[in-house]
């Protein structure tokens, strides 16, 4: 079941962009990051048996290291979220969309910040609230359905967690809402391709660059950042194992 879910997740569009990317600048992997990422991709275990996660001391670190993707301690999930947000923000800036990062006071009287990126006048005079997240399709709550349907985890998270929490409230404020949810193997939620198409077209037009080149750069940066972040999360929990 887990292997089938992993294979389906790996086969999602652009999930393998990190493998094709040239190892330069932000897309460059360390030897350790590459080794860990490739083992995850191929379903090769890191350990001989499951063990208690040394970070949270509560949940089990499975032999494939998948727990590291969702472990709530050490701030790895927040760092991963912010890395993805910053890449999207930089591309929106390149498109001259005047994005605002972590816009405050979106809801009157509330400190909530669903707008990881706020894009003014995005479509038909309405601004866009882009709310990004990362989830893992191999979690117990997702794995059965993820083994049957590509993108189940990211789409379910987008619908049941993000949209249910914020979409109607954002719309009441007169804005558009887009949950941008990525899976830990690189796939992303169903509504993102249209956004990426508009984004890369704007950059292509502004810099007179072929759109496929801009698309390639976007997918590779997102994919590489995601895989490197997860690899670092795994290695940081068992440093002695990977050093040896």
Secondary structure, 3 states (H helix, E strand, C coil): CHHHHHHHHHCCCCCCHHHHCCCCHHHCCCHHHHHHHHHHHHCCCCCCCCEECCCCCCCEECCCCHHHHCCCCCCHHHHHHHHHHHHHHHHHHHCCCCEEECCCCCCCCCCCCCCCEEEEEEECCEEEEEEEEEECCCCHHHHHHHCCCCCHHHHHHHHHHHHHHHHHHHHHCCCEEEEEEEECCCCECCCHHHHHHHHHHHHHHHHCCCHHHHHHHHHHHHHHHHHHHHHHHHHHHCHHHHHC
